[in-house]
């Protein structure tokens, strides 16, 4: 690892989130109330209808002079939010300003990577099948995503709509995994500048620990290589099952980024 590679990995995460939020914003009438604001080299994401940190956070390099403006952006919208920092861009002055405004480091998230140098081999498990998601399967995608991530099915329609807008959009691919011909897992990939981001994987609880997550990892790597990507990146909770599966699939630890929130 080096700081240049860390910056590429961080940029890949920012790129897919920026394009995802922009696509949702472009839905007729912007029903999720998406706003995207730049503060020099940092980007702030906001959603009126989706209160989770995933959709209300700041990524990139935060400068001292922007701290108050960033806080004000979310205070005007009465929205709790997260600020994310990678180790190579830690700024003590920014951390002190955040501390003075009652922010604290609330957690970590892990970024993994693998260089794509050789052909990827899938497992020989005949019970597993992975293919691209069809255009008319986004309700099924949303159902698996919600149940696999612990979300209520009340939001299934919104999840379907917010992902359907990415079907056919440059760089985006959606995949579904089957176990004994039963739909059981989903995953997403975003490709830009020869870097592929593995994102939004979810497996139904009844089908976990059967190899689906790993198969989806390998299948997306194989597809990324076919599309000319040289690097794979992804995020996971530290020491989670996803972390272990990524290691088994040849991915290595890039860094753990810190998450800051307000008391």
Secondary structure, DSSP 8 states (H G I E B T S, - for coil): --HHHHHHHHHHHHHHHHHHHHHHHTSTT-TT-EEEEEETTEEEEEESS--SGGGSEEEE---GGGHHHHHHHHHTTT---EEEE-GGG--HHHHHHHHHTTEEEEEEEEEEEEE--S-------TTEEEEE--GGGHHHHHHHHHHHHT--GGGHHHHHHHHHTTTTSTTEEEEEEEETTEEEEEEEEEEETTEEEEEEEEE-GGGTTSSHHHHHHHHHHHHHHHTT--EEEEEE-TTSHHHHHHHHTT-EEEEEEEEEEE-
